[in-house]
Amino acid sequence: MKSNSGGIDRIVRVLAGIALLAWVILFNGPALAYIGIVPLATGIIGWCPAYTIFGINTCKN
């Protein structure tokens, strides 16, 4: 897997994932907020499968 997410993109994904998970865990948010696992994981590993499908690359190589 070649990295296709840039620095700012990864930071935003990690923060969004943490916010969604905190919402559901700390504030009894809806179960759908567990979807925050996806942006958190893609932000940590730096690879997004949707970017691959659509040919998007925000990473400076």
Secondary structure, 3 states (H helix, E strand, C coil): CCCCCCHHHHHHHHHHHHHHHHHHHHCCCCHHHHHHHHHHHHHHHCCCHHHHHHCCCCCCC
